[in-house]
Amino acid sequence: MTNEIISRWKELNSLNPELPYPQEEVVNKNWLEVGLFYNKELIDLDLTISDYILGGILQEGQTAEELVAGELYQYEE
């Protein structure tokens, strides 16, 4: 995990705390657990959110605030 990925992930979590964030694992720099957390907790995230966390990609004119203001997941559980 890069610092940029962690930074974007934390940013989105601060904007919408419903988005899971592995605070303890990040503080402990347990990157394997951070990756496992992502795969377990965020596998069904809306692809635009995943694109932003992993690559910093936003749709033209979209802000991070707008990104997490709506539905976080592609499918309802």
HTML snippet that shows the backbone in 3Dmol.js (N, CA, C, O; Angstrom):
<script src="https://3Dmol.org/build/3Dmol-min.js"></script>
<div id="view" style="width:600px;height:400px;position:relative"></div>
<script>
const pdb = `
ATOM      1  N   MET A   1       0.852  -1.186   0.000  1.00  0.00           N
ATOM      2  CA  MET A   1       0.000   0.000   0.000  1.00  0.00           C
ATOM      3  C   MET A   1       0.893   1.243   0.000  1.00  0.00           C
ATOM      4  O   MET A   1       1.903   1.309   0.700  1.00  0.00           O
ATOM      5  N   THR A   2       0.502   2.183  -0.775  1.00  0.00           N
ATOM      6  CA  THR A   2       1.265   3.418  -0.787  1.00  0.00           C
ATOM      7  C   THR A   2       0.626   4.423   0.157  1.00  0.00           C
ATOM      8  O   THR A   2      -0.541   4.299   0.529  1.00  0.00           O
ATOM      9  N   ASN A   3       1.411   5.416   0.532  1.00  0.00           N
ATOM     10  CA  ASN A   3       0.887   6.478   1.395  1.00  0.00           C
ATOM     11  C   ASN A   3      -0.272   7.214   0.730  1.00  0.00           C
ATOM     12  O   ASN A   3      -1.194   7.666   1.408  1.00  0.00           O
ATOM     13  N   GLU A   4      -0.224   7.333  -0.585  1.00  0.00           N
ATOM     14  CA  GLU A   4      -1.298   8.026  -1.294  1.00  0.00           C
ATOM     15  C   GLU A   4      -2.622   7.267  -1.182  1.00  0.00           C
ATOM     16  O   GLU A   4      -3.676   7.872  -0.992  1.00  0.00           O
ATOM     17  N   ILE A   5      -2.560   5.949  -1.299  1.00  0.00           N
ATOM     18  CA  ILE A   5      -3.773   5.141  -1.171  1.00  0.00           C
ATOM     19  C   ILE A   5      -4.356   5.289   0.229  1.00  0.00           C
ATOM     20  O   ILE A   5      -5.554   5.521   0.392  1.00  0.00           O
ATOM     21  N   ILE A   6      -3.508   5.155   1.222  1.00  0.00           N
ATOM     22  CA  ILE A   6      -3.956   5.281   2.610  1.00  0.00           C
ATOM     23  C   ILE A   6      -4.529   6.671   2.855  1.00  0.00           C
ATOM     24  O   ILE A   6      -5.553   6.809   3.524  1.00  0.00           O
ATOM     25  N   SER A   7      -3.890   7.684   2.329  1.00  0.00           N
ATOM     26  CA  SER A   7      -4.358   9.063   2.508  1.00  0.00           C
ATOM     27  C   SER A   7      -5.741   9.266   1.885  1.00  0.00           C
ATOM     28  O   SER A   7      -6.614   9.876   2.503  1.00  0.00           O
ATOM     29  N   ARG A   8      -5.945   8.763   0.674  1.00  0.00           N
ATOM     30  CA  ARG A   8      -7.252   8.906   0.018  1.00  0.00           C
ATOM     31  C   ARG A   8      -8.327   8.118   0.759  1.00  0.00           C
ATOM     32  O   ARG A   8      -9.457   8.583   0.904  1.00  0.00           O
ATOM     33  N   TRP A   9      -7.973   6.934   1.222  1.00  0.00           N
ATOM     34  CA  TRP A   9      -8.911   6.096   1.947  1.00  0.00           C
ATOM     35  C   TRP A   9      -9.343   6.777   3.246  1.00  0.00           C
ATOM     36  O   TRP A   9     -10.527   6.810   3.580  1.00  0.00           O
ATOM     37  N   LYS A  10      -8.362   7.319   3.971  1.00  0.00           N
ATOM     38  CA  LYS A  10      -8.661   8.021   5.229  1.00  0.00           C
ATOM     39  C   LYS A  10      -9.503   9.270   4.964  1.00  0.00           C
ATOM     40  O   LYS A  10     -10.420   9.580   5.724  1.00  0.00           O
ATOM     41  N   GLU A  11      -9.190   9.975   3.892  1.00  0.00           N
ATOM     42  CA  GLU A  11      -9.962  11.164   3.514  1.00  0.00           C
ATOM     43  C   GLU A  11     -11.434  10.808   3.308  1.00  0.00           C
ATOM     44  O   GLU A  11     -12.322  11.482   3.832  1.00  0.00           O
ATOM     45  N   LEU A  12     -11.687   9.746   2.541  1.00  0.00           N
ATOM     46  CA  LEU A  12     -13.064   9.345   2.273  1.00  0.00           C
ATOM     47  C   LEU A  12     -13.771   8.898   3.546  1.00  0.00           C
ATOM     48  O   LEU A  12     -14.955   9.176   3.734  1.00  0.00           O
ATOM     49  N   ASN A  13     -13.047   8.209   4.416  1.00  0.00           N
ATOM     50  CA  ASN A  13     -13.622   7.778   5.690  1.00  0.00           C
ATOM     51  C   ASN A  13     -13.969   8.974   6.562  1.00  0.00           C
ATOM     52  O   ASN A  13     -14.975   8.946   7.271  1.00  0.00           O
ATOM     53  N   SER A  14     -13.155  10.024   6.523  1.00  0.00           N
ATOM     54  CA  SER A  14     -13.465  11.221   7.319  1.00  0.00           C
ATOM     55  C   SER A  14     -14.682  11.952   6.755  1.00  0.00           C
ATOM     56  O   SER A  14     -15.416  12.602   7.499  1.00  0.00           O
ATOM     57  N   LEU A  15     -14.895  11.847   5.449  1.00  0.00           N
ATOM     58  CA  LEU A  15     -16.060  12.465   4.829  1.00  0.00           C
ATOM     59  C   LEU A  15     -17.330  11.637   5.042  1.00  0.00           C
ATOM     60  O   LEU A  15     -18.431  12.181   5.121  1.00  0.00           O
ATOM     61  N   ASN A  16     -17.164  10.324   5.132  1.00  0.00           N
ATOM     62  CA  ASN A  16     -18.302   9.430   5.353  1.00  0.00           C
ATOM     63  C   ASN A  16     -17.821   8.257   6.208  1.00  0.00           C
ATOM     64  O   ASN A  16     -17.284   7.285   5.675  1.00  0.00           O
ATOM     65  N   PRO A  17     -18.006   8.337   7.519  1.00  0.00           N
ATOM     66  CA  PRO A  17     -17.531   7.281   8.425  1.00  0.00           C
ATOM     67  C   PRO A  17     -18.155   5.902   8.184  1.00  0.00           C
ATOM     68  O   PRO A  17     -17.692   4.914   8.754  1.00  0.00           O
ATOM     69  N   GLU A  18     -19.185   5.821   7.362  1.00  0.00           N
ATOM     70  CA  GLU A  18     -19.745   4.507   7.020  1.00  0.00           C
ATOM     71  C   GLU A  18     -18.800   3.705   6.133  1.00  0.00           C
ATOM     72  O   GLU A  18     -18.933   2.486   6.023  1.00  0.00           O
ATOM     73  N   LEU A  19     -17.851   4.384   5.502  1.00  0.00           N
ATOM     74  CA  LEU A  19     -16.849   3.700   4.693  1.00  0.00           C
ATOM     75  C   LEU A  19     -15.805   3.113   5.646  1.00  0.00           C
ATOM     76  O   LEU A  19     -15.099   3.866   6.316  1.00  0.00           O
ATOM     77  N   PRO A  20     -15.695   1.794   5.719  1.00  0.00           N
ATOM     78  CA  PRO A  20     -14.753   1.173   6.652  1.00  0.00           C
ATOM     79  C   PRO A  20     -13.307   1.594   6.375  1.00  0.00           C
ATOM     80  O   PRO A  20     -12.889   1.735   5.226  1.00  0.00           O
ATOM     81  N   TYR A  21     -12.560   1.789   7.463  1.00  0.00           N
ATOM     82  CA  TYR A  21     -11.147   2.167   7.375  1.00  0.00           C
ATOM     83  C   TYR A  21     -10.393   1.430   8.485  1.00  0.00           C
ATOM     84  O   TYR A  21     -10.817   1.469   9.640  1.00  0.00           O
ATOM     85  N   PRO A  22      -9.294   0.764   8.159  1.00  0.00           N
ATOM     86  CA  PRO A  22      -8.563  -0.052   9.135  1.00  0.00           C
ATOM     87  C   PRO A  22      -7.566   0.763   9.974  1.00  0.00           C
ATOM     88  O   PRO A  22      -6.354   0.592   9.841  1.00  0.00           O
ATOM     89  N   GLN A  23      -8.069   1.627  10.815  1.00  0.00           N
ATOM     90  CA  GLN A  23      -7.222   2.540  11.586  1.00  0.00           C
ATOM     91  C   GLN A  23      -6.110   1.810  12.348  1.00  0.00           C
ATOM     92  O   GLN A  23      -4.939   2.177  12.246  1.00  0.00           O
ATOM     93  N   GLU A  24      -6.475   0.790  13.101  1.00  0.00           N
ATOM     94  CA  GLU A  24      -5.486   0.083  13.920  1.00  0.00           C
ATOM     95  C   GLU A  24      -4.402  -0.566  13.065  1.00  0.00           C
ATOM     96  O   GLU A  24      -3.218  -0.494  13.394  1.00  0.00           O
ATOM     97  N   GLU A  25      -4.808  -1.195  11.972  1.00  0.00           N
ATOM     98  CA  GLU A  25      -3.845  -1.856  11.101  1.00  0.00           C
ATOM     99  C   GLU A  25      -2.893  -0.849  10.452  1.00  0.00           C
ATOM    100  O   GLU A  25      -1.703  -1.123  10.293  1.00  0.00           O
ATOM    101  N   VAL A  26      -3.423   0.316  10.079  1.00  0.00           N
ATOM    102  CA  VAL A  26      -2.580   1.351   9.473  1.00  0.00           C
ATOM    103  C   VAL A  26      -1.590   1.898  10.504  1.00  0.00           C
ATOM    104  O   VAL A  26      -0.403   2.045  10.213  1.00  0.00           O
ATOM    105  N   VAL A  27      -2.079   2.197  11.703  1.00  0.00           N
ATOM    106  CA  VAL A  27      -1.198   2.712  12.766  1.00  0.00           C
ATOM    107  C   VAL A  27      -0.072   1.723  13.044  1.00  0.00           C
ATOM    108  O   VAL A  27       1.076   2.119  13.247  1.00  0.00           O
ATOM    109  N   ASN A  28      -0.406   0.435  13.052  1.00  0.00           N
ATOM    110  CA  ASN A  28       0.598  -0.605  13.317  1.00  0.00           C
ATOM    111  C   ASN A  28       1.413  -0.980  12.088  1.00  0.00           C
ATOM    112  O   ASN A  28       2.292  -1.839  12.159  1.00  0.00           O
ATOM    113  N   LYS A  29       1.120  -0.333  10.956  1.00  0.00           N
ATOM    114  CA  LYS A  29       1.810  -0.588   9.687  1.00  0.00           C
ATOM    115  C   LYS A  29       1.772  -2.067   9.313  1.00  0.00           C
ATOM    116  O   LYS A  29       2.740  -2.620   8.790  1.00  0.00           O
ATOM    117  N   ASN A  30       0.634  -2.688   9.593  1.00  0.00           N
ATOM    118  CA  ASN A  30       0.426  -4.087   9.246  1.00  0.00           C
ATOM    119  C   ASN A  30      -0.229  -4.129   7.862  1.00  0.00           C
ATOM    120  O   ASN A  30      -1.443  -4.285   7.733  1.00  0.00           O
ATOM    121  N   TRP A  31       0.605  -3.987   6.842  1.00  0.00           N
ATOM    122  CA  TRP A  31       0.108  -3.813   5.477  1.00  0.00           C
ATOM    123  C   TRP A  31      -0.599  -5.040   4.938  1.00  0.00           C
ATOM    124  O   TRP A  31      -1.523  -4.919   4.133  1.00  0.00           O
ATOM    125  N   LEU A  32      -0.179  -6.223   5.371  1.00  0.00           N
ATOM    126  CA  LEU A  32      -0.882  -7.433   4.950  1.00  0.00           C
ATOM    127  C   LEU A  32      -2.326  -7.381   5.457  1.00  0.00           C
ATOM    128  O   LEU A  32      -3.255  -7.670   4.703  1.00  0.00           O
ATOM    129  N   GLU A  33      -2.517  -7.018   6.717  1.00  0.00           N
ATOM    130  CA  GLU A  33      -3.857  -6.925   7.284  1.00  0.00           C
ATOM    131  C   GLU A  33      -4.667  -5.807   6.634  1.00  0.00           C
ATOM    132  O   GLU A  33      -5.881  -5.938   6.474  1.00  0.00           O
ATOM    133  N   VAL A  34      -4.011  -4.710   6.260  1.00  0.00           N
ATOM    134  CA  VAL A  34      -4.714  -3.627   5.559  1.00  0.00           C
ATOM    135  C   VAL A  34      -5.245  -4.146   4.224  1.00  0.00           C
ATOM    136  O   VAL A  34      -6.392  -3.880   3.864  1.00  0.00           O
ATOM    137  N   GLY A  35      -4.424  -4.874   3.505  1.00  0.00           N
ATOM    138  CA  GLY A  35      -4.856  -5.449   2.229  1.00  0.00           C
ATOM    139  C   GLY A  35      -5.991  -6.442   2.402  1.00  0.00           C
ATOM    140  O   GLY A  35      -6.944  -6.445   1.624  1.00  0.00           O
ATOM    141  N   LEU A  36      -5.890  -7.281   3.416  1.00  0.00           N
ATOM    142  CA  LEU A  36      -6.956  -8.242   3.691  1.00  0.00           C
ATOM    143  C   LEU A  36      -8.242  -7.533   4.091  1.00  0.00           C
ATOM    144  O   LEU A  36      -9.334  -7.946   3.698  1.00  0.00           O
ATOM    145  N   PHE A  37      -8.111  -6.461   4.876  1.00  0.00           N
ATOM    146  CA  PHE A  37      -9.270  -5.660   5.278  1.00  0.00           C
ATOM    147  C   PHE A  37      -9.954  -5.089   4.044  1.00  0.00           C
ATOM    148  O   PHE A  37     -11.177  -5.160   3.917  1.00  0.00           O
ATOM    149  N   TYR A  38      -9.169  -4.527   3.140  1.00  0.00           N
ATOM    150  CA  TYR A  38      -9.727  -3.970   1.901  1.00  0.00           C
ATOM    151  C   TYR A  38     -10.485  -5.052   1.136  1.00  0.00           C
ATOM    152  O   TYR A  38     -11.624  -4.847   0.717  1.00  0.00           O
ATOM    153  N   ASN A  39      -9.848  -6.197   0.960  1.00  0.00           N
ATOM    154  CA  ASN A  39     -10.475  -7.274   0.195  1.00  0.00           C
ATOM    155  C   ASN A  39     -11.745  -7.796   0.859  1.00  0.00           C
ATOM    156  O   ASN A  39     -12.695  -8.162   0.166  1.00  0.00           O
ATOM    157  N   LYS A  40     -11.775  -7.836   2.169  1.00  0.00           N
ATOM    158  CA  LYS A  40     -12.935  -8.359   2.886  1.00  0.00           C
ATOM    159  C   LYS A  40     -14.048  -7.324   3.004  1.00  0.00           C
ATOM    160  O   LYS A  40     -15.208  -7.624   2.721  1.00  0.00           O
ATOM    161  N   GLU A  41     -13.703  -6.112   3.419  1.00  0.00           N
ATOM    162  CA  GLU A  41     -14.706  -5.105   3.755  1.00  0.00           C
ATOM    163  C   GLU A  41     -15.165  -4.263   2.568  1.00  0.00           C
ATOM    164  O   GLU A  41     -16.296  -3.779   2.548  1.00  0.00           O
ATOM    165  N   LEU A  42     -14.301  -4.090   1.595  1.00  0.00           N
ATOM    166  CA  LEU A  42     -14.603  -3.131   0.535  1.00  0.00           C
ATOM    167  C   LEU A  42     -14.731  -3.759  -0.847  1.00  0.00           C
ATOM    168  O   LEU A  42     -14.733  -3.053  -1.856  1.00  0.00           O
ATOM    169  N   ILE A  43     -14.837  -5.076  -0.894  1.00  0.00           N
ATOM    170  CA  ILE A  43     -14.862  -5.757  -2.184  1.00  0.00           C
ATOM    171  C   ILE A  43     -16.036  -5.325  -3.054  1.00  0.00           C
ATOM    172  O   ILE A  43     -15.929  -5.317  -4.281  1.00  0.00           O
ATOM    173  N   ASP A  44     -17.152  -4.968  -2.431  1.00  0.00           N
ATOM    174  CA  ASP A  44     -18.333  -4.589  -3.195  1.00  0.00           C
ATOM    175  C   ASP A  44     -18.521  -3.080  -3.311  1.00  0.00           C
ATOM    176  O   ASP A  44     -19.604  -2.610  -3.661  1.00  0.00           O
ATOM    177  N   LEU A  45     -17.476  -2.328  -3.020  1.00  0.00           N
ATOM    178  CA  LEU A  45     -17.572  -0.870  -3.162  1.00  0.00           C
ATOM    179  C   LEU A  45     -17.949  -0.482  -4.575  1.00  0.00           C
ATOM    180  O   LEU A  45     -17.607  -1.167  -5.539  1.00  0.00           O
ATOM    181  N   ASP A  46     -18.653   0.619  -4.680  1.00  0.00           N
ATOM    182  CA  ASP A  46     -18.891   1.198  -5.989  1.00  0.00           C
ATOM    183  C   ASP A  46     -17.523   1.380  -6.663  1.00  0.00           C
ATOM    184  O   ASP A  46     -16.573   1.838  -6.027  1.00  0.00           O
ATOM    185  N   LEU A  47     -17.428   1.030  -7.913  1.00  0.00           N
ATOM    186  CA  LEU A  47     -16.130   1.069  -8.610  1.00  0.00           C
ATOM    187  C   LEU A  47     -15.514   2.457  -8.641  1.00  0.00           C
ATOM    188  O   LEU A  47     -14.290   2.584  -8.658  1.00  0.00           O
ATOM    189  N   THR A  48     -16.332   3.496  -8.648  1.00  0.00           N
ATOM    190  CA  THR A  48     -15.759   4.844  -8.673  1.00  0.00           C
ATOM    191  C   THR A  48     -15.046   5.154  -7.360  1.00  0.00           C
ATOM    192  O   THR A  48     -14.067   5.900  -7.348  1.00  0.00           O
ATOM    193  N   ILE A  49     -15.530   4.588  -6.258  1.00  0.00           N
ATOM    194  CA  ILE A  49     -14.859   4.774  -4.971  1.00  0.00           C
ATOM    195  C   ILE A  49     -13.552   4.000  -4.953  1.00  0.00           C
ATOM    196  O   ILE A  49     -12.527   4.527  -4.519  1.00  0.00           O
ATOM    197  N   SER A  50     -13.574   2.761  -5.417  1.00  0.00           N
ATOM    198  CA  SER A  50     -12.341   1.967  -5.514  1.00  0.00           C
ATOM    199  C   SER A  50     -11.316   2.648  -6.413  1.00  0.00           C
ATOM    200  O   SER A  50     -10.129   2.692  -6.090  1.00  0.00           O
ATOM    201  N   ASP A  51     -11.782   3.178  -7.546  1.00  0.00           N
ATOM    202  CA  ASP A  51     -10.872   3.877  -8.461  1.00  0.00           C
ATOM    203  C   ASP A  51     -10.200   5.054  -7.772  1.00  0.00           C
ATOM    204  O   ASP A  51      -9.018   5.318  -7.993  1.00  0.00           O
ATOM    205  N   TYR A  52     -10.951   5.757  -6.941  1.00  0.00           N
ATOM    206  CA  TYR A  52     -10.371   6.903  -6.247  1.00  0.00           C
ATOM    207  C   TYR A  52      -9.387   6.452  -5.172  1.00  0.00           C
ATOM    208  O   TYR A  52      -8.283   6.988  -5.079  1.00  0.00           O
ATOM    209  N   ILE A  53      -9.777   5.477  -4.366  1.00  0.00           N
ATOM    210  CA  ILE A  53      -8.874   5.008  -3.311  1.00  0.00           C
ATOM    211  C   ILE A  53      -7.582   4.474  -3.918  1.00  0.00           C
ATOM    212  O   ILE A  53      -6.495   4.846  -3.476  1.00  0.00           O
ATOM    213  N   LEU A  54      -7.681   3.629  -4.900  1.00  0.00           N
ATOM    214  CA  LEU A  54      -6.494   2.966  -5.451  1.00  0.00           C
ATOM    215  C   LEU A  54      -5.704   3.819  -6.429  1.00  0.00           C
ATOM    216  O   LEU A  54      -4.480   3.706  -6.496  1.00  0.00           O
ATOM    217  N   GLY A  55      -6.388   4.677  -7.196  1.00  0.00           N
ATOM    218  CA  GLY A  55      -5.674   5.402  -8.242  1.00  0.00           C
ATOM    219  C   GLY A  55      -5.838   6.902  -8.248  1.00  0.00           C
ATOM    220  O   GLY A  55      -5.245   7.585  -9.083  1.00  0.00           O
ATOM    221  N   GLY A  56      -6.642   7.437  -7.322  1.00  0.00           N
ATOM    222  CA  GLY A  56      -6.849   8.884  -7.292  1.00  0.00           C
ATOM    223  C   GLY A  56      -7.721   9.382  -8.428  1.00  0.00           C
ATOM    224  O   GLY A  56      -7.697  10.568  -8.756  1.00  0.00           O
ATOM    225  N   ILE A  57      -8.499   8.481  -9.036  1.00  0.00           N
ATOM    226  CA  ILE A  57      -9.295   8.830 -10.212  1.00  0.00           C
ATOM    227  C   ILE A  57     -10.685   9.293  -9.788  1.00  0.00           C
ATOM    228  O   ILE A  57     -11.416   8.573  -9.108  1.00  0.00           O
ATOM    229  N   LEU A  58     -11.029  10.498 -10.198  1.00  0.00           N
ATOM    230  CA  LEU A  58     -12.380  11.038 -10.017  1.00  0.00           C
ATOM    231  C   LEU A  58     -12.954  11.340 -11.390  1.00  0.00           C
ATOM    232  O   LEU A  58     -12.221  11.683 -12.318  1.00  0.00           O
ATOM    233  N   GLN A  59     -14.270  11.212 -11.514  1.00  0.00           N
ATOM    234  CA  GLN A  59     -14.901  11.608 -12.760  1.00  0.00           C
ATOM    235  C   GLN A  59     -14.762  13.114 -12.902  1.00  0.00           C
ATOM    236  O   GLN A  59     -14.699  13.833 -11.904  1.00  0.00           O
ATOM    237  N   GLU A  60     -14.715  13.586 -14.117  1.00  0.00           N
ATOM    238  CA  GLU A  60     -14.521  15.009 -14.385  1.00  0.00           C
ATOM    239  C   GLU A  60     -15.539  15.848 -13.617  1.00  0.00           C
ATOM    240  O   GLU A  60     -16.746  15.618 -13.702  1.00  0.00           O
ATOM    241  N   GLY A  61     -15.036  16.813 -12.876  1.00  0.00           N
ATOM    242  CA  GLY A  61     -15.877  17.733 -12.128  1.00  0.00           C
ATOM    243  C   GLY A  61     -16.371  17.195 -10.793  1.00  0.00           C
ATOM    244  O   GLY A  61     -17.026  17.922 -10.046  1.00  0.00           O
ATOM    245  N   GLN A  62     -16.073  15.938 -10.477  1.00  0.00           N
ATOM    246  CA  GLN A  62     -16.541  15.337  -9.239  1.00  0.00           C
ATOM    247  C   GLN A  62     -15.549  15.601  -8.111  1.00  0.00           C
ATOM    248  O   GLN A  62     -14.340  15.637  -8.336  1.00  0.00           O
ATOM    249  N   THR A  63     -16.063  15.783  -6.902  1.00  0.00           N
ATOM    250  CA  THR A  63     -15.205  15.951  -5.725  1.00  0.00           C
ATOM    251  C   THR A  63     -15.279  14.686  -4.878  1.00  0.00           C
ATOM    252  O   THR A  63     -16.180  13.864  -5.040  1.00  0.00           O
ATOM    253  N   ALA A  64     -14.322  14.547  -3.980  1.00  0.00           N
ATOM    254  CA  ALA A  64     -14.328  13.405  -3.065  1.00  0.00           C
ATOM    255  C   ALA A  64     -15.584  13.427  -2.197  1.00  0.00           C
ATOM    256  O   ALA A  64     -16.145  12.375  -1.892  1.00  0.00           O
ATOM    257  N   GLU A  65     -16.023  14.611  -1.802  1.00  0.00           N
ATOM    258  CA  GLU A  65     -17.233  14.738  -0.987  1.00  0.00           C
ATOM    259  C   GLU A  65     -18.445  14.167  -1.723  1.00  0.00           C
ATOM    260  O   GLU A  65     -19.248  13.434  -1.144  1.00  0.00           O
ATOM    261  N   GLU A  66     -18.563  14.508  -2.992  1.00  0.00           N
ATOM    262  CA  GLU A  66     -19.673  14.002  -3.802  1.00  0.00           C
ATOM    263  C   GLU A  66     -19.578  12.490  -3.992  1.00  0.00           C
ATOM    264  O   GLU A  66     -20.592  11.795  -4.039  1.00  0.00           O
ATOM    265  N   LEU A  67     -18.366  11.999  -4.098  1.00  0.00           N
ATOM    266  CA  LEU A  67     -18.139  10.579  -4.335  1.00  0.00           C
ATOM    267  C   LEU A  67     -18.729   9.720  -3.219  1.00  0.00           C
ATOM    268  O   LEU A  67     -19.325   8.677  -3.489  1.00  0.00           O
ATOM    269  N   VAL A  68     -18.569  10.147  -1.979  1.00  0.00           N
ATOM    270  CA  VAL A  68     -19.043   9.331  -0.855  1.00  0.00           C
ATOM    271  C   VAL A  68     -20.354   9.834  -0.262  1.00  0.00           C
ATOM    272  O   VAL A  68     -20.771   9.373   0.801  1.00  0.00           O
ATOM    273  N   ALA A  69     -21.005  10.777  -0.941  1.00  0.00           N
ATOM    274  CA  ALA A  69     -22.278  11.299  -0.445  1.00  0.00           C
ATOM    275  C   ALA A  69     -23.435  10.357  -0.746  1.00  0.00           C
ATOM    276  O   ALA A  69     -24.464  10.399  -0.072  1.00  0.00           O
ATOM    277  N   GLY A  70     -23.271   9.511  -1.754  1.00  0.00           N
ATOM    278  CA  GLY A  70     -24.360   8.612  -2.149  1.00  0.00           C
ATOM    279  C   GLY A  70     -24.127   7.201  -1.662  1.00  0.00           C
ATOM    280  O   GLY A  70     -23.549   6.978  -0.598  1.00  0.00           O
ATOM    281  N   GLU A  71     -24.584   6.259  -2.453  1.00  0.00           N
ATOM    282  CA  GLU A  71     -24.427   4.844  -2.119  1.00  0.00           C
ATOM    283  C   GLU A  71     -22.953   4.457  -2.198  1.00  0.00           C
ATOM    284  O   GLU A  71     -22.266   4.806  -3.157  1.00  0.00           O
ATOM    285  N   LEU A  72     -22.474   3.739  -1.192  1.00  0.00           N
ATOM    286  CA  LEU A  72     -21.077   3.324  -1.166  1.00  0.00           C
ATOM    287  C   LEU A  72     -20.848   2.008  -1.908  1.00  0.00           C
ATOM    288  O   LEU A  72     -19.766   1.760  -2.439  1.00  0.00           O
ATOM    289  N   TYR A  73     -21.872   1.180  -1.934  1.00  0.00           N
ATOM    290  CA  TYR A  73     -21.699  -0.169  -2.471  1.00  0.00           C
ATOM    291  C   TYR A  73     -22.503  -0.357  -3.753  1.00  0.00           C
ATOM    292  O   TYR A  73     -23.542   0.270  -3.956  1.00  0.00           O
ATOM    293  N   GLN A  74     -21.988  -1.244  -4.615  1.00  0.00           N
ATOM    294  CA  GLN A  74     -22.634  -1.523  -5.887  1.00  0.00           C
ATOM    295  C   GLN A  74     -23.950  -2.265  -5.691  1.00  0.00           C
ATOM    296  O   GLN A  74     -24.912  -2.052  -6.428  1.00  0.00           O
ATOM    297  N   TYR A  75     -23.981  -3.129  -4.699  1.00  0.00           N
ATOM    298  CA  TYR A  75     -25.127  -4.001  -4.493  1.00  0.00           C
ATOM    299  C   TYR A  75     -25.614  -3.884  -3.056  1.00  0.00           C
ATOM    300  O   TYR A  75     -24.820  -3.755  -2.124  1.00  0.00           O
ATOM    301  N   GLU A  76     -26.903  -3.928  -2.897  1.00  0.00           N
ATOM    302  CA  GLU A  76     -27.479  -3.943  -1.555  1.00  0.00           C
ATOM    303  C   GLU A  76     -27.279  -5.333  -0.965  1.00  0.00           C
ATOM    304  O   GLU A  76     -27.384  -6.331  -1.678  1.00  0.00           O
ATOM    305  N   GLU A  77     -26.994  -5.403   0.326  1.00  0.00           N
ATOM    306  CA  GLU A  77     -26.815  -6.698   0.992  1.00  0.00           C
ATOM    307  C   GLU A  77     -28.142  -7.298   1.350  1.00  0.00           C
ATOM    308  O   GLU A  77     -28.192  -8.389   1.918  1.00  0.00           O
TER     309      GLU A  77
END
`;
const viewer = $3Dmol.createViewer("view");
viewer.addModel(pdb, "pdb");
viewer.setStyle({}, {cartoon: {color: "spectrum"}});
viewer.zoomTo();
viewer.render();
</script>
